[in-house]
Amino acid sequence: MSNPTVAIVGRPNVGKSTIFNRIAGERISIVEDTPGVTRDRIYTHSEWLGHNFNLIDTGGIQIGDEPFLEEIRDQAELAIDEADVIVFLVSAREGVSDADEVVAKILYKADKPVILAVNKVDNPELRQDIYDFYSLGFGEPFPISGSHGLGLGDLLDEIISKFPEDQANEEDDAIRFSLIGRPNVGKSSLVNAILGEHRVIVSDIAGTTRDAIDTRFTDGDDEFVMVDTAGMRKKGKIYENTERYSVMRAMKAIDNSNVVLVVLNAEEGIREQDKRIAGYAHEAGRGIIIVVNKWDTLKKDNHSLSNFEQAIRQEFAYLSYAPIIFVSAVTKQRLSQLPELIKKVDHNHRRRIQSSALNDVLMDAIAVNPTPSENGKRLRVYYGTQVSTEPPTFVIFVNDPDLMHFSYERFLENKIREAFDFEGTPVHLIERRRK
């Protein structure tokens, strides 16, 4: 089951992005220092008291020169479409405004929980002013301060109490994979070509598909569930002209996938939006395959494939583990190879390594390249063990985690990858001090 989604909605200048950053905390910067991942984001993961959820900041949405009221109307309608819980944010300093009432009228039609939060309550005197907001019709307002972090715990308690109840999924051995990417890279065409029949609408217009469509199929004795995530549900400039919304659809599919196919358009090359969308799959720790579609449309020479692959490796440096396949939905070139590749990546994503074999690799690696030292103190690696799969995650016990330089951690990861087949899956290393 995918994580619940929380949207923060309100007129401009009430502090939506500040609250977003407060709730997201450090999680908003998971891959910030990784080359090739765009830092700008309006959608992230967060957690409170063991409850994981997705968070949308409508304050980060750019709509161009649309009229003021049209802008907040579009933001509110987006939240209604995407979110399981909506946080309606207002400001104690300005009181109830006409724009607040516009947002409230839109949210009345939402068949979803709406929590009213009054921001900028930085001192006790302002708490008396929040009662005016009862007039908006959403019950008791929650006083908070984004700048000081006050009241956010109570707000988060209320948010998680409104989450849909988890429903246990039936045991299913099928491999779930999703196709993500910018509009018009050919995701729907790939779905049709893989299935061999038209299950979704195919069009040259970006954003034709309005919902994610789960399709179950078999390949030999193996069963797959394929999710198409073209991304846009409603017509209008906010959906059609802003590629950033494709991220929101992709995130929900990523949550429910074992393997993610990052689809690129060979005709258009690599765009910043491609890197943003792929970065979410990387952050989520899913198995990843890079699929270059429309390969049949290019004029090629003996170096075309290697040059394109080199460009991908350069632009997607953080996805060095992901296999690349060049396909065509029209001619079905190499499409028959996809099921086997998906199976392999899924298997590697679930792979578990015995501690004895892992520690042999670690000790051999240290013998080849001794651990670094800093200020006369040398890093000592005692032993490692795998603590989870999907993705494979290893805890390395050391004398001082601060001595583990990023470059040496990458060296150990590479040695683990050389010894064991982890193609297509991220590998996480966690350093802990040995007690």
CORUR-V363800 format. One record per residue. RES is the residue in one letter. PHI is phi in degrees with one decimal (NA if undefined). Layout:
<<RES;PHI> <RES;PHI>>
//
This chain:
<<M;NA> <S;-71.7> <N;-67.0> <P;-63.0> <T;-118.5> <V;-115.5> <A;-114.5> <I;-102.0> <V;-123.1> <G;169.0> <R;-67.8> <P;-60.8> <N;69.3> <V;-101.4> <G;98.9> <K;-60.5> <S;-67.5> <T;-64.0> <I;-65.6> <F;-54.8> <N;-66.5> <R;-62.7> <I;-70.4> <A;-68.8> <G;59.7> <E;-72.4> <R;-64.0> <I;-68.8> <S;-115.6> <I;-56.4> <V;-117.7> <E;-61.8> <D;-92.9> <T;-91.4> <P;-58.6> <G;94.7> <V;-106.2> <T;-68.0> <R;-80.6> <D;-68.5> <R;-154.0> <I;-121.8> <Y;-145.3> <T;-150.4> <H;-93.5> <S;-149.3> <E;-152.7> <W;-147.7> <L;52.4> <G;83.6> <H;-99.5> <N;-89.4> <F;-153.6> <N;-96.1> <L;-129.0> <I;-108.0> <D;-106.8> <T;-69.8> <G;-67.0> <G;-88.5> <I;-84.3> <Q;-104.5> <I;-119.3> <G;77.1> <D;-99.7> <E;-63.9> <P;-57.9> <F;-55.1> <L;-68.6> <E;-65.4> <E;-63.4> <I;-69.7> <R;-64.2> <D;-63.9> <Q;-62.3> <A;-65.6> <E;-67.5> <L;-61.0> <A;-63.0> <I;-59.8> <D;-67.5> <E;-93.2> <A;-94.4> <D;-91.2> <V;-134.7> <I;-115.3> <V;-100.7> <F;-91.5> <L;-101.5> <V;-128.6> <S;-119.3> <A;-68.8> <R;-68.7> <E;-93.8> <G;74.5> <V;-73.9> <S;-111.3> <D;-61.4> <A;-65.6> <D;-59.6> <E;-68.4> <V;-63.2> <V;-62.1> <A;-59.1> <K;-62.8> <I;-69.6> <L;-72.0> <Y;-56.8> <K;-83.9> <A;-75.9> <D;-87.4> <K;-144.2> <P;-64.2> <V;-121.0> <I;-110.7> <L;-90.0> <A;-121.6> <V;-102.4> <N;-87.2> <K;67.5> <V;-89.4> <D;-88.5> <N;-144.1> <P;-58.9> <E;-60.0> <L;-72.8> <R;-63.1> <Q;-67.8> <D;-82.6> <I;-75.6> <Y;-70.0> <D;-62.8> <F;-77.3> <Y;-58.1> <S;-65.7> <L;-74.7> <G;87.3> <F;-119.1> <G;77.2> <E;-69.2> <P;-79.5> <F;-101.4> <P;-76.2> <I;-141.2> <S;-136.1> <G;-67.0> <S;-70.4> <H;-110.5> <G;78.0> <L;-76.3> <G;77.6> <L;-69.8> <G;-60.8> <D;-63.4> <L;-62.8> <L;-66.0> <D;-58.5> <E;-67.4> <I;-60.7> <I;-68.9> <S;-69.3> <K;-96.0> <F;-64.7> <P;-59.6> <E;-67.3> <D;-64.7> <Q;-114.6> <A;-63.0> <N;-76.4> <E;-66.2> <E;-59.4> <D;-141.3> <D;-86.0> <A;-66.2> <I;-86.3> <R;-93.2> <F;-136.7> <S;-123.3> <L;-109.2> <I;-125.3> <G;158.0> <R;-62.7> <P;-59.1> <N;71.8> <V;-90.3> <G;100.6> <K;-64.3> <S;-64.9> <S;-63.6> <L;-65.4> <V;-57.5> <N;-63.2> <A;-67.3> <I;-66.4> <L;-75.5> <G;78.2> <E;-154.6> <H;-85.8> <R;-104.2> <V;-134.5> <I;-71.1> <V;-114.9> <S;-151.6> <D;-80.8> <I;-87.1> <A;-60.9> <G;86.1> <T;-63.4> <T;-73.2> <R;-99.3> <D;-141.5> <A;-72.3> <I;-119.7> <D;-84.1> <T;-131.5> <R;-97.0> <F;-150.7> <T;-119.0> <D;-132.7> <G;66.1> <D;-93.8> <D;-102.5> <E;-112.0> <F;-128.5> <V;-121.5> <M;-107.4> <V;-118.3> <D;-94.7> <T;-129.1> <A;-66.9> <G;118.7> <M;-110.7> <R;-93.9> <K;-109.1> <K;-80.8> <G;129.5> <K;-62.1> <I;-61.6> <Y;-91.2> <E;-80.1> <N;-96.3> <T;-113.3> <E;-65.8> <R;-60.9> <Y;-71.6> <S;-63.6> <V;-62.3> <M;-63.6> <R;-67.1> <A;-61.1> <M;-60.4> <K;-65.7> <A;-69.6> <I;-58.9> <D;-56.1> <N;-100.7> <S;-107.5> <N;-85.9> <V;-129.9> <V;-118.7> <L;-97.8> <V;-86.3> <V;-95.9> <L;-112.2> <N;-100.4> <A;-61.2> <E;-68.1> <E;-95.7> <G;76.2> <I;-97.0> <R;-113.9> <E;-60.2> <Q;-63.5> <D;-58.9> <K;-69.5> <R;-64.6> <I;-65.9> <A;-62.9> <G;-61.5> <Y;-66.9> <A;-65.3> <H;-64.5> <E;-60.5> <A;-74.3> <G;74.7> <R;-87.2> <G;-66.3> <I;-133.0> <I;-125.9> <I;-92.9> <V;-112.4> <V;-95.8> <N;-93.4> <K;64.3> <W;-66.0> <D;-71.5> <T;-85.9> <L;-89.7> <K;-80.9> <K;-119.3> <D;-127.2> <N;-66.6> <H;-110.0> <S;-60.1> <L;-64.7> <S;-65.9> <N;-67.3> <F;-67.4> <E;-63.7> <Q;-63.4> <A;-63.9> <I;-62.7> <R;-63.1> <Q;-74.8> <E;-77.0> <F;-110.8> <A;-59.9> <Y;-75.8> <L;-110.2> <S;-61.7> <Y;-83.8> <A;-83.6> <P;-68.6> <I;-118.0> <I;-133.4> <F;-102.1> <V;-133.6> <S;-140.6> <A;-69.5> <V;-78.1> <T;-91.9> <K;62.2> <Q;-60.1> <R;63.5> <L;-63.2> <S;-64.8> <Q;-83.1> <L;-63.6> <P;-56.2> <E;-64.9> <L;-67.2> <I;-62.9> <K;-59.4> <K;-63.9> <V;-64.2> <D;-61.6> <H;-61.5> <N;-66.3> <H;-63.3> <R;-97.6> <R;-64.1> <R;-123.4> <I;-109.4> <Q;-65.8> <S;-61.1> <S;-63.8> <A;-66.5> <L;-61.9> <N;-70.8> <D;-61.1> <V;-66.1> <L;-63.2> <M;-67.7> <D;-64.3> <A;-64.3> <I;-67.2> <A;-65.6> <V;-76.0> <N;-133.8> <P;-57.0> <T;-63.0> <P;-76.9> <S;-128.7> <E;-143.4> <N;54.0> <G;80.6> <K;-111.5> <R;-99.0> <L;-67.4> <R;-118.6> <V;-101.2> <Y;-89.3> <Y;-167.9> <G;-134.7> <T;-151.0> <Q;-85.4> <V;-108.3> <S;-164.9> <T;-122.3> <E;53.8> <P;-91.9> <P;-58.7> <T;-128.1> <F;-121.6> <V;-101.4> <I;-108.1> <F;-88.9> <V;-134.2> <N;-78.0> <D;-154.4> <P;-58.4> <D;-67.2> <L;-84.5> <M;-81.0> <H;-72.2> <F;-54.8> <S;-66.6> <Y;-75.5> <E;-62.5> <R;-65.1> <F;-61.2> <L;-65.0> <E;-60.8> <N;-62.7> <K;-66.7> <I;-64.8> <R;-66.7> <E;-65.3> <A;-84.0> <F;-129.9> <D;-81.4> <F;-117.1> <E;-60.2> <G;91.8> <T;-127.3> <P;-67.0> <V;-123.7> <H;-104.5> <L;-113.0> <I;-122.8> <E;-94.2> <R;-134.5> <R;-74.3> <R;-73.3> <K;-84.0>>
//
